[in-house]
């Protein structure tokens, strides 16, 4: 639910906060962020009954079982939608990047975390050797050919990649518009707090969007204070 809302938040011109100062007031609870949550709550009303706790499998199921005309999901789970054995609607299923918001902003939430090298690892040298190999153009090209989702600009811009599947062009369009979640070790706590505020608001219709995001700002302020961020 958090990542779905992020897509709306970013494309409505809102943001999670100031990544350099960790200031969240005036960002996550801004007028644009509130409008984004209002819109997302409206969208939720069009989901199939009992769709409150669904994930990628059910998102695909909405399409394969004719429960919805449109669905949002991670690209990693699109192969099942172009397979006629798993999707009776495969021939008429299309793919597109997140559309722009009301003021023309167009972004997508990045689905994943970057590779990290643990500072106290005894194998940092081997990890760096792996990264040096992994980021090479030829490695990224081969990975993409095998179905991997590369961020390599040269590979993404190639006609070979964009035409490899019915959804690769949408992936290419998306990867130049991605924004990420908080890139801090406590990101899991921040994500959990976001979900805990969003769920009752979107699914249960509790409170106003402004109240929800004001409360979230308080949660995040407390978390960043606990970890000494922005002080």
FIKOLZA-1660 file (N, C-alpha, C; in steps of 0.1 Angstrom, whole numbers, plus 5000, padded with zeros to 4 digits):
% residues 231
   i   px   py   pz ch aa at
   1 5008 4988 5000  A  X  N
   1 5000 5000 5000  A  X CA
   1 5009 5013 5000  A  X  C
   2 5020 5012 5007  A  X  N
   2 5029 5024 5008  A  X CA
   2 5034 5027 4994  A  X  C
   3 5039 5017 4987  A  X  N
   3 5044 5021 4974  A  X CA
   3 5034 5026 4964  A  X  C
   4 5022 5020 4965  A  X  N
   4 5011 5025 4956  A  X CA
   4 5008 5040 4959  A  X  C
   5 5008 5043 4972  A  X  N
   5 5006 5057 4975  A  X CA
   5 5017 5066 4971  A  X  C
   6 5030 5061 4972  A  X  N
   6 5041 5069 4968  A  X CA
   6 5040 5073 4953  A  X  C
   7 5035 5063 4945  A  X  N
   7 5033 5067 4930  A  X CA
   7 5024 5079 4929  A  X  C
   8 5014 5079 4937  A  X  N
   8 5004 5091 4936  A  X CA
   8 5011 5103 4942  A  X  C
   9 5017 5101 4953  A  X  N
   9 5024 5113 4960  A  X CA
   9 5033 5120 4951  A  X  C
  10 5043 5112 4946  A  X  N
  10 5053 5119 4937  A  X CA
  10 5047 5125 4925  A  X  C
  11 5037 5119 4919  A  X  N
  11 5031 5124 4906  A  X CA
  11 5022 5136 4909  A  X  C
  12 5018 5137 4921  A  X  N
  12 5010 5149 4925  A  X CA
  12 5019 5161 4929  A  X  C
  13 5032 5159 4928  A  X  N
  13 5041 5169 4932  A  X CA
  13 5045 5169 4946  A  X  C
  14 5041 5159 4954  A  X  N
  14 5045 5158 4968  A  X CA
  14 5058 5151 4970  A  X  C
  15 5062 5150 4982  A  X  N
  15 5075 5142 4985  A  X CA
  15 5074 5137 4999  A  X  C
  16 5083 5128 5002  A  X  N
  16 5084 5122 5016  A  X CA
  16 5090 5132 5025  A  X  C
  17 5099 5140 5021  A  X  N
  17 5106 5150 5030  A  X CA
  17 5118 5155 5022  A  X  C
  18 5126 5162 5030  A  X  N
  18 5139 5167 5025  A  X CA
  18 5150 5157 5028  A  X  C
  19 5155 5150 5018  A  X  N
  19 5164 5139 5021  A  X CA
  19 5178 5144 5027  A  X  C
  20 5181 5156 5025  A  X  N
  20 5194 5161 5031  A  X CA
  20 5193 5166 5045  A  X  C
  21 5181 5170 5049  A  X  N
  21 5179 5175 5063  A  X CA
  21 5170 5167 5071  A  X  C
  22 5163 5157 5065  A  X  N
  22 5153 5149 5072  A  X CA
  22 5141 5156 5077  A  X  C
  23 5138 5168 5071  A  X  N
  23 5126 5175 5075  A  X CA
  23 5115 5169 5068  A  X  C
  24 5104 5166 5075  A  X  N
  24 5092 5160 5069  A  X CA
  24 5080 5170 5069  A  X  C
  25 5079 5178 5079  A  X  N
  25 5068 5187 5080  A  X CA
  25 5068 5197 5067  A  X  C
  26 5056 5198 5061  A  X  N
  26 5056 5206 5049  A  X CA
  26 5059 5199 5037  A  X  C
  27 5062 5186 5038  A  X  N
  27 5065 5177 5027  A  X CA
  27 5055 5166 5026  A  X  C
  28 5056 5157 5036  A  X  N
  28 5047 5145 5036  A  X CA
  28 5033 5149 5039  A  X  C
  29 5031 5161 5045  A  X  N
  29 5018 5166 5049  A  X CA
  29 5014 5178 5042  A  X  C
  30 5021 5181 5030  A  X  N
  30 5018 5193 5022  A  X CA
  30 5004 5192 5016  A  X  C
  31 4999 5203 5010  A  X  N
  31 4987 5203 5003  A  X CA
  31 4987 5193 4991  A  X  C
  32 4998 5192 4984  A  X  N
  32 4999 5182 4973  A  X CA
  32 4999 5168 4978  A  X  C
  33 5005 5165 4989  A  X  N
  33 5005 5152 4995  A  X CA
  33 4991 5148 4999  A  X  C
  34 4984 5157 5005  A  X  N
  34 4970 5155 5010  A  X CA
  34 4961 5152 4997  A  X  C
  35 4963 5160 4987  A  X  N
  35 4955 5157 4974  A  X CA
  35 4958 5144 4969  A  X  C
  36 4971 5140 4970  A  X  N
  36 4975 5126 4965  A  X CA
  36 4968 5115 4973  A  X  C
  37 4967 5117 4986  A  X  N
  37 4961 5107 4994  A  X CA
  37 4946 5107 4992  A  X  C
  38 4940 5118 4990  A  X  N
  38 4926 5119 4987  A  X CA
  38 4923 5111 4974  A  X  C
  39 4931 5113 4964  A  X  N
  39 4929 5106 4951  A  X CA
  39 4931 5091 4952  A  X  C
  40 4941 5087 4960  A  X  N
  40 4944 5073 4961  A  X CA
  40 4933 5066 4969  A  X  C
  41 4927 5073 4979  A  X  N
  41 4915 5067 4986  A  X CA
  41 4903 5066 4976  A  X  C
  42 4902 5075 4967  A  X  N
  42 4891 5073 4957  A  X CA
  42 4894 5061 4948  A  X  C
  43 4906 5060 4944  A  X  N
  43 4910 5048 4935  A  X CA
  43 4907 5035 4942  A  X  C
  44 4910 5035 4955  A  X  N
  44 4908 5022 4962  A  X CA
  44 4893 5017 4962  A  X  C
  45 4884 5027 4960  A  X  N
  45 4870 5023 4960  A  X CA
  45 4867 5014 4948  A  X  C
  46 4876 5014 4938  A  X  N
  46 4873 5006 4925  A  X CA
  46 4880 4993 4926  A  X  C
  47 4886 4989 4937  A  X  N
  47 4892 4976 4938  A  X CA
  47 4882 4965 4940  A  X  C
  48 4884 4953 4936  A  X  N
  48 4875 4942 4939  A  X CA
  48 4872 4940 4954  A  X  C
  49 4860 4935 4957  A  X  N
  49 4857 4933 4971  A  X CA
  49 4867 4924 4978  A  X  C
  50 4870 4928 4991  A  X  N
  50 4880 4920 4999  A  X CA
  50 4894 4922 4994  A  X  C
  51 4897 4933 4988  A  X  N
  51 4911 4935 4982  A  X CA
  51 4920 4942 4992  A  X  C
  52 4917 4942 5004  A  X  N
  52 4925 4951 5014  A  X CA
  52 4939 4946 5016  A  X  C
  53 4942 4933 5016  A  X  N
  53 4955 4928 5019  A  X CA
  53 4961 4920 5008  A  X  C
  54 4960 4925 4996  A  X  N
  54 4965 4918 4984  A  X CA
  54 4980 4922 4981  A  X  C
  55 4986 4914 4974  A  X  N
  55 5000 4917 4969  A  X CA
  55 5001 4913 4954  A  X  C
  56 5013 4910 4950  A  X  N
  56 5015 4909 4935  A  X CA
  56 5007 4898 4929  A  X  C
  57 5005 4887 4935  A  X  N
  57 4997 4876 4929  A  X CA
  57 4983 4880 4927  A  X  C
  58 4977 4886 4937  A  X  N
  58 4963 4891 4936  A  X CA
  58 4962 4902 4926  A  X  C
  59 4972 4911 4925  A  X  N
  59 4972 4921 4915  A  X CA
  59 4970 4915 4901  A  X  C
  60 4978 4905 4898  A  X  N
  60 4977 4898 4885  A  X CA
  60 4964 4891 4884  A  X  C
  61 4959 4885 4895  A  X  N
  61 4946 4878 4895  A  X CA
  61 4935 4887 4891  A  X  C
  62 4936 4900 4895  A  X  N
  62 4925 4909 4891  A  X CA
  62 4924 4910 4876  A  X  C
  63 4935 4909 4869  A  X  N
  63 4934 4909 4854  A  X CA
  63 4931 4896 4848  A  X  C
  64 4937 4885 4853  A  X  N
  64 4935 4872 4847  A  X CA
  64 4921 4867 4850  A  X  C
  65 4914 4872 4860  A  X  N
  65 4901 4867 4863  A  X CA
  65 4890 4877 4860  A  X  C
  66 4894 4888 4852  A  X  N
  66 4884 4898 4848  A  X CA
  66 4877 4905 4860  A  X  C
  67 4885 4907 4871  A  X  N
  67 4880 4914 4882  A  X CA
  67 4882 4929 4882  A  X  C
  68 4891 4933 4873  A  X  N
  68 4895 4947 4871  A  X CA
  68 4900 4949 4857  A  X  C
  69 4898 4962 4852  A  X  N
  69 4902 4965 4839  A  X CA
  69 4917 4970 4839  A  X  C
  70 4922 4974 4851  A  X  N
  70 4935 4980 4852  A  X CA
  70 4941 4976 4865  A  X  C
  71 4954 4974 4866  A  X  N
  71 4960 4970 4878  A  X CA
  71 4974 4976 4879  A  X  C
  72 4979 4979 4890  A  X  N
  72 4993 4983 4892  A  X CA
  72 5001 4973 4899  A  X  C
  73 5013 4970 4894  A  X  N
  73 5021 4959 4899  A  X CA
  73 5036 4962 4896  A  X  C
  74 5045 4954 4903  A  X  N
  74 5059 4954 4900  A  X CA
  74 5061 4948 4886  A  X  C
  75 5071 4953 4879  A  X  N
  75 5074 4948 4865  A  X CA
  75 5079 4933 4867  A  X  C
  76 5084 4929 4878  A  X  N
  76 5090 4916 4879  A  X CA
  76 5079 4905 4878  A  X  C
  77 5066 4909 4880  A  X  N
  77 5055 4900 4879  A  X CA
  77 5047 4900 4867  A  X  C
  78 5052 4908 4857  A  X  N
  78 5045 4909 4844  A  X CA
  78 5046 4897 4835  A  X  C
  79 5057 4889 4836  A  X  N
  79 5057 4877 4827  A  X CA
  79 5045 4869 4827  A  X  C
  80 5039 4867 4839  A  X  N
  80 5026 4859 4840  A  X CA
  80 5015 4865 4832  A  X  C
  81 5015 4879 4830  A  X  N
  81 5004 4885 4823  A  X CA
  81 5006 4884 4808  A  X  C
  82 5018 4881 4803  A  X  N
  82 5019 4880 4788  A  X CA
  82 5019 4865 4784  A  X  C
  83 5017 4856 4794  A  X  N
  83 5017 4842 4792  A  X CA
  83 5002 4838 4790  A  X  C
  84 4998 4833 4779  A  X  N
  84 4984 4829 4777  A  X CA
  84 4980 4817 4785  A  X  C
  85 4989 4810 4790  A  X  N
  85 4986 4798 4799  A  X CA
  85 4981 4803 4813  A  X  C
  86 4986 4815 4817  A  X  N
  86 4983 4820 4830  A  X CA
  86 4973 4832 4829  A  X  C
  87 4972 4838 4817  A  X  N
  87 4964 4850 4816  A  X CA
  87 4956 4848 4803  A  X  C
  88 4943 4845 4804  A  X  N
  88 4934 4844 4792  A  X CA
  88 4933 4857 4784  A  X  C
  89 4937 4868 4791  A  X  N
  89 4936 4881 4784  A  X CA
  89 4949 4886 4779  A  X  C
  90 4959 4877 4778  A  X  N
  90 4973 4881 4775  A  X CA
  90 4973 4889 4762  A  X  C
  91 4966 4885 4752  A  X  N
  91 4967 4891 4739  A  X CA
  91 4962 4906 4739  A  X  C
  92 4953 4909 4748  A  X  N
  92 4948 4922 4749  A  X CA
  92 4952 4930 4761  A  X  C
  93 4963 4925 4768  A  X  N
  93 4968 4932 4780  A  X CA
  93 4979 4941 4775  A  X  C
  94 4978 4954 4779  A  X  N
  94 4989 4964 4776  A  X CA
  94 4995 4969 4788  A  X  C
  95 5006 4976 4786  A  X  N
  95 5014 4980 4798  A  X CA
  95 5019 4995 4795  A  X  C
  96 5019 5003 4806  A  X  N
  96 5023 5017 4805  A  X CA
  96 5029 5021 4818  A  X  C
  97 5037 5031 4817  A  X  N
  97 5043 5037 4829  A  X CA
  97 5033 5046 4837  A  X  C
  98 5035 5048 4849  A  X  N
  98 5026 5057 4857  A  X CA
  98 5023 5070 4850  A  X  C
  99 5010 5073 4849  A  X  N
  99 5007 5086 4842  A  X CA
  99 5010 5098 4850  A  X  C
 100 5011 5110 4844  A  X  N
 100 5014 5122 4851  A  X CA
 100 5003 5126 4860  A  X  C
 101 5006 5134 4871  A  X  N
 101 4996 5139 4880  A  X CA
 101 4990 5152 4874  A  X  C
 102 4982 5159 4882  A  X  N
 102 4974 5170 4877  A  X CA
 102 4982 5182 4872  A  X  C
 103 4994 5183 4877  A  X  N
 103 5003 5194 4873  A  X CA
 103 5014 5190 4863  A  X  C
 104 5013 5177 4858  A  X  N
 104 5023 5172 4849  A  X CA
 104 5035 5165 4855  A  X  C
 105 5036 5164 4868  A  X  N
 105 5046 5156 4874  A  X CA
 105 5044 5142 4872  A  X  C
 106 5055 5134 4868  A  X  N
 106 5053 5120 4865  A  X CA
 106 5065 5112 4871  A  X  C
 107 5062 5105 4881  A  X  N
 107 5072 5097 4888  A  X CA
 107 5067 5083 4892  A  X  C
 108 5076 5074 4895  A  X  N
 108 5072 5061 4900  A  X CA
 108 5081 5058 4912  A  X  C
 109 5075 5050 4922  A  X  N
 109 5082 5046 4933  A  X CA
 109 5092 5035 4929  A  X  C
 110 5104 5036 4933  A  X  N
 110 5114 5025 4930  A  X CA
 110 5111 5013 4939  A  X  C
 111 5109 5002 4932  A  X  N
 111 5106 4989 4939  A  X CA
 111 5118 4981 4943  A  X  C
 112 5125 4985 4953  A  X  N
 112 5137 4977 4957  A  X CA
 112 5147 4986 4964  A  X  C
 113 5157 4979 4969  A  X  N
 113 5168 4986 4976  A  X CA
 113 5181 4983 4968  A  X  C
 114 5190 4993 4968  A  X  N
 114 5203 4991 4962  A  X CA
 114 5212 4981 4969  A  X  C
 115 5222 4976 4962  A  X  N
 115 5231 4967 4968  A  X CA
 115 5240 4975 4978  A  X  C
 116 5241 4969 4990  A  X  N
 116 5250 4975 5000  A  X CA
 116 5261 4965 5004  A  X  C
 117 5272 4971 5007  A  X  N
 117 5284 4964 5012  A  X CA
 117 5285 4966 5027  A  X  C
 118 5284 4956 5035  A  X  N
 118 5284 4957 5050  A  X CA
 118 5298 4961 5054  A  X  C
 119 5299 4972 5062  A  X  N
 119 5312 4978 5066  A  X CA
 119 5321 4969 5073  A  X  C
 120 5315 4960 5081  A  X  N
 120 5323 4951 5090  A  X CA
 120 5325 4937 5084  A  X  C
 121 5321 4936 5071  A  X  N
 121 5323 4923 5065  A  X CA
 121 5338 4919 5063  A  X  C
 122 5341 4907 5063  A  X  N
 122 5355 4902 5061  A  X CA
 122 5356 4899 5046  A  X  C
 123 5346 4902 5038  A  X  N
 123 5347 4899 5024  A  X CA
 123 5343 4911 5015  A  X  C
 124 5347 4923 5020  A  X  N
 124 5344 4935 5013  A  X CA
 124 5351 4935 4999  A  X  C
 125 5363 4930 4999  A  X  N
 125 5371 4930 4986  A  X CA
 125 5364 4921 4975  A  X  C
 126 5359 4910 4980  A  X  N
 126 5351 4901 4970  A  X CA
 126 5338 4908 4966  A  X  C
 127 5332 4915 4975  A  X  N
 127 5319 4922 4972  A  X CA
 127 5321 4933 4962  A  X  C
 128 5333 4940 4963  A  X  N
 128 5336 4951 4954  A  X CA
 128 5339 4945 4940  A  X  C
 129 5346 4933 4940  A  X  N
 129 5349 4927 4927  A  X CA
 129 5336 4923 4920  A  X  C
 130 5326 4918 4928  A  X  N
 130 5313 4914 4922  A  X CA
 130 5307 4926 4916  A  X  C
 131 5307 4937 4923  A  X  N
 131 5300 4949 4918  A  X CA
 131 5307 4954 4906  A  X  C
 132 5320 4954 4906  A  X  N
 132 5328 4958 4894  A  X CA
 132 5324 4950 4881  A  X  C
 133 5321 4937 4884  A  X  N
 133 5317 4928 4873  A  X CA
 133 5303 4931 4869  A  X  C
 134 5294 4932 4879  A  X  N
 134 5280 4933 4877  A  X CA
 134 5276 4946 4869  A  X  C
 135 5283 4957 4871  A  X  N
 135 5279 4969 4865  A  X CA
 135 5284 4971 4851  A  X  C
 136 5292 4962 4846  A  X  N
 136 5297 4963 4833  A  X CA
 136 5286 4962 4823  A  X  C
 137 5287 4970 4812  A  X  N
 137 5276 4970 4802  A  X CA
 137 5273 4956 4797  A  X  C
 138 5284 4948 4794  A  X  N
 138 5281 4935 4788  A  X CA
 138 5274 4926 4798  A  X  C
 139 5277 4928 4811  A  X  N
 139 5271 4919 4821  A  X CA
 139 5256 4924 4822  A  X  C
 140 5253 4936 4823  A  X  N
 140 5240 4941 4823  A  X CA
 140 5232 4937 4811  A  X  C
 141 5238 4937 4800  A  X  N
 141 5231 4934 4787  A  X CA
 141 5227 4919 4788  A  X  C
 142 5236 4910 4792  A  X  N
 142 5233 4896 4793  A  X CA
 142 5222 4894 4804  A  X  C
 143 5223 4901 4815  A  X  N
 143 5213 4900 4825  A  X CA
 143 5199 4903 4820  A  X  C
 144 5199 4914 4812  A  X  N
 144 5186 4918 4807  A  X CA
 144 5181 4908 4797  A  X  C
 145 5190 4902 4789  A  X  N
 145 5185 4892 4779  A  X CA
 145 5179 4880 4786  A  X  C
 146 5184 4877 4799  A  X  N
 146 5179 4866 4807  A  X CA
 146 5166 4870 4814  A  X  C
 147 5161 4882 4813  A  X  N
 147 5149 4886 4819  A  X CA
 147 5151 4895 4831  A  X  C
 148 5164 4900 4834  A  X  N
 148 5167 4908 4845  A  X CA
 148 5162 4923 4842  A  X  C
 149 5161 4930 4853  A  X  N
 149 5156 4944 4852  A  X CA
 149 5167 4954 4855  A  X  C
 150 5174 4957 4845  A  X  N
 150 5186 4965 4846  A  X CA
 150 5183 4980 4847  A  X  C
 151 5192 4987 4854  A  X  N
 151 5191 5002 4854  A  X CA
 151 5202 5008 4845  A  X  C
 152 5209 5000 4837  A  X  N
 152 5219 5004 4828  A  X CA
 152 5213 5012 4817  A  X  C
 153 5217 5025 4816  A  X  N
 153 5212 5034 4806  A  X CA
 153 5213 5029 4792  A  X  C
 154 5225 5025 4789  A  X  N
 154 5228 5020 4775  A  X CA
 154 5219 5008 4771  A  X  C
 155 5217 4999 4780  A  X  N
 155 5209 4988 4778  A  X CA
 155 5194 4992 4776  A  X  C
 156 5190 5000 4786  A  X  N
 156 5176 5005 4786  A  X CA
 156 5172 5012 4773  A  X  C
 157 5181 5020 4767  A  X  N
 157 5179 5028 4756  A  X CA
 157 5180 5020 4743  A  X  C
 158 5184 5007 4743  A  X  N
 158 5186 4999 4731  A  X CA
 158 5172 4994 4726  A  X  C
 159 5171 4994 4713  A  X  N
 159 5158 4988 4707  A  X CA
 159 5157 4974 4711  A  X  C
 160 5168 4967 4712  A  X  N
 160 5167 4952 4715  A  X CA
 160 5160 4950 4729  A  X  C
 161 5164 4958 4739  A  X  N
 161 5158 4957 4752  A  X CA
 161 5143 4961 4751  A  X  C
 162 5140 4973 4745  A  X  N
 162 5127 4978 4745  A  X CA
 162 5117 4969 4738  A  X  C
 163 5122 4962 4728  A  X  N
 163 5113 4953 4721  A  X CA
 163 5113 4938 4725  A  X  C
 164 5120 4935 4736  A  X  N
 164 5122 4921 4740  A  X CA
 164 5109 4916 4746  A  X  C
 165 5101 4924 4753  A  X  N
 165 5088 4919 4758  A  X CA
 165 5078 4931 4756  A  X  C
 166 5065 4928 4758  A  X  N
 166 5055 4938 4757  A  X CA
 166 5055 4949 4767  A  X  C
 167 5063 4946 4778  A  X  N
 167 5063 4956 4789  A  X CA
 167 5077 4963 4791  A  X  C
 168 5087 4959 4783  A  X  N
 168 5100 4965 4785  A  X CA
 168 5100 4980 4782  A  X  C
 169 5092 4984 4772  A  X  N
 169 5092 4998 4768  A  X CA
 169 5087 5006 4780  A  X  C
 170 5076 5001 4787  A  X  N
 170 5071 5008 4798  A  X CA
 170 5081 5008 4810  A  X  C
 171 5089 4997 4811  A  X  N
 171 5100 4997 4821  A  X CA
 171 5110 5008 4818  A  X  C
 172 5114 5009 4805  A  X  N
 172 5123 5019 4801  A  X CA
 172 5118 5033 4805  A  X  C
 173 5105 5036 4801  A  X  N
 173 5099 5048 4804  A  X CA
 173 5099 5051 4819  A  X  C
 174 5097 5041 4827  A  X  N
 174 5096 5043 4841  A  X CA
 174 5109 5045 4848  A  X  C
 175 5120 5039 4844  A  X  N
 175 5132 5039 4851  A  X CA
 175 5139 5053 4850  A  X  C
 176 5134 5062 4841  A  X  N
 176 5140 5075 4841  A  X CA
 176 5131 5085 4849  A  X  C
 177 5121 5079 4856  A  X  N
 177 5112 5088 4864  A  X CA
 177 5111 5083 4879  A  X  C
 178 5120 5074 4883  A  X  N
 178 5118 5068 4896  A  X CA
 178 5123 5077 4907  A  X  C
 179 5116 5076 4919  A  X  N
 179 5121 5083 4931  A  X CA
 179 5121 5072 4942  A  X  C
 180 5129 5073 4951  A  X  N
 180 5131 5062 4961  A  X CA
 180 5126 5066 4975  A  X  C
 181 5125 5056 4983  A  X  N
 181 5121 5058 4997  A  X CA
 181 5133 5063 5005  A  X  C
 182 5131 5066 5018  A  X  N
 182 5142 5070 5026  A  X CA
 182 5154 5060 5026  A  X  C
 183 5166 5064 5022  A  X  N
 183 5177 5055 5021  A  X CA
 183 5186 5056 5033  A  X  C
 184 5180 5051 5044  A  X  N
 184 5187 5051 5057  A  X CA
 184 5185 5037 5063  A  X  C
 185 5194 5033 5072  A  X  N
 185 5193 5020 5078  A  X CA
 185 5179 5017 5085  A  X  C
 186 5173 5027 5090  A  X  N
 186 5160 5025 5097  A  X CA
 186 5148 5026 5087  A  X  C
 187 5150 5024 5074  A  X  N
 187 5140 5026 5064  A  X CA
 187 5128 5016 5067  A  X  C
 188 5131 5005 5073  A  X  N
 188 5120 4995 5076  A  X CA
 188 5110 5000 5086  A  X  C
 189 5116 5007 5096  A  X  N
 189 5107 5013 5106  A  X CA
 189 5099 5024 5100  A  X  C
 190 5105 5033 5092  A  X  N
 190 5098 5043 5085  A  X CA
 190 5087 5038 5076  A  X  C
 191 5090 5027 5069  A  X  N
 191 5080 5021 5060  A  X CA
 191 5068 5015 5068  A  X  C
 192 5071 5009 5079  A  X  N
 192 5061 5003 5087  A  X CA
 192 5052 5014 5093  A  X  C
 193 5057 5025 5097  A  X  N
 193 5049 5036 5102  A  X CA
 193 5040 5042 5091  A  X  C
 194 5046 5043 5079  A  X  N
 194 5038 5047 5067  A  X CA
 194 5026 5038 5065  A  X  C
 195 5028 5025 5065  A  X  N
 195 5018 5016 5062  A  X CA
 195 5007 5016 5073  A  X  C
 196 5012 5017 5086  A  X  N
 196 5003 5017 5097  A  X CA
 196 4993 5030 5097  A  X  C
 197 4998 5040 5091  A  X  N
 197 4989 5052 5090  A  X CA
 197 4980 5051 5078  A  X  C
 198 4986 5046 5067  A  X  N
 198 4978 5045 5054  A  X CA
 198 4967 5035 5055  A  X  C
 199 4969 5024 5060  A  X  N
 199 4959 5013 5060  A  X CA
 199 4946 5017 5065  A  X  C
 200 4945 5022 5077  A  X  N
 200 4932 5026 5083  A  X CA
 200 4925 5038 5075  A  X  C
 201 4934 5046 5069  A  X  N
 201 4929 5058 5062  A  X CA
 201 4923 5053 5048  A  X  C
 202 4930 5045 5041  A  X  N
 202 4926 5041 5028  A  X CA
 202 4915 5030 5028  A  X  C
 203 4918 5019 5036  A  X  N
 203 4909 5008 5037  A  X CA
 203 4897 5011 5045  A  X  C
 204 4899 5017 5057  A  X  N
 204 4889 5019 5067  A  X CA
 204 4882 5033 5066  A  X  C
 205 4888 5042 5057  A  X  N
 205 4882 5055 5056  A  X CA
 205 4883 5063 5069  A  X  C
 206 4892 5060 5077  A  X  N
 206 4894 5067 5090  A  X CA
 206 4900 5081 5088  A  X  C
 207 4895 5091 5094  A  X  N
 207 4901 5105 5094  A  X CA
 207 4902 5111 5081  A  X  C
 208 4907 5123 5081  A  X  N
 208 4910 5130 5068  A  X CA
 208 4924 5127 5064  A  X  C
 209 4927 5130 5051  A  X  N
 209 4940 5127 5046  A  X CA
 209 4950 5137 5053  A  X  C
 210 4946 5148 5056  A  X  N
 210 4955 5158 5064  A  X CA
 210 4958 5152 5077  A  X  C
 211 4948 5147 5085  A  X  N
 211 4951 5142 5098  A  X CA
 211 4960 5130 5097  A  X  C
 212 4958 5121 5087  A  X  N
 212 4967 5110 5085  A  X CA
 212 4981 5113 5083  A  X  C
 213 4983 5123 5074  A  X  N
 213 4997 5127 5071  A  X CA
 213 5004 5135 5081  A  X  C
 214 4996 5143 5089  A  X  N
 214 5001 5150 5100  A  X CA
 214 5006 5141 5111  A  X  C
 215 4999 5130 5113  A  X  N
 215 5003 5120 5123  A  X CA
 215 5015 5112 5118  A  X  C
 216 5016 5110 5105  A  X  N
 216 5028 5103 5100  A  X CA
 216 5040 5112 5101  A  X  C
 217 5038 5125 5099  A  X  N
 217 5050 5134 5101  A  X CA
 217 5055 5133 5115  A  X  C
 218 5046 5132 5125  A  X  N
 218 5050 5131 5139  A  X CA
 218 5057 5118 5141  A  X  C
 219 5052 5107 5135  A  X  N
 219 5059 5094 5136  A  X CA
 219 5074 5095 5131  A  X  C
 220 5075 5101 5119  A  X  N
 220 5088 5101 5113  A  X CA
 220 5097 5111 5120  A  X  C
 221 5092 5122 5125  A  X  N
 221 5100 5131 5133  A  X CA
 221 5106 5124 5145  A  X  C
 222 5098 5116 5152  A  X  N
 222 5103 5109 5164  A  X CA
 222 5113 5099 5160  A  X  C
 223 5111 5092 5149  A  X  N
 223 5121 5082 5144  A  X CA
 223 5134 5088 5140  A  X  C
 224 5134 5099 5133  A  X  N
 224 5146 5106 5129  A  X CA
 224 5153 5111 5141  A  X  C
 225 5146 5116 5151  A  X  N
 225 5152 5121 5163  A  X CA
 225 5159 5110 5171  A  X  C
 226 5152 5098 5171  A  X  N
 226 5158 5087 5178  A  X CA
 226 5172 5083 5172  A  X  C
 227 5173 5084 5159  A  X  N
 227 5185 5081 5152  A  X CA
 227 5195 5093 5150  A  X  C
 228 5191 5104 5155  A  X  N
 228 5200 5116 5154  A  X CA
 228 5201 5122 5140  A  X  C
 229 5190 5120 5132  A  X  N
 229 5190 5126 5119  A  X CA
 229 5186 5140 5119  A  X  C
 230 5193 5148 5111  A  X  N
 230 5190 5162 5110  A  X CA
 230 5192 5171 5122  A  X  C
 231 5201 5166 5131  A  X  N
 231 5203 5174 5143  A  X CA
 231 5218 5179 5144  A  X  C
% end
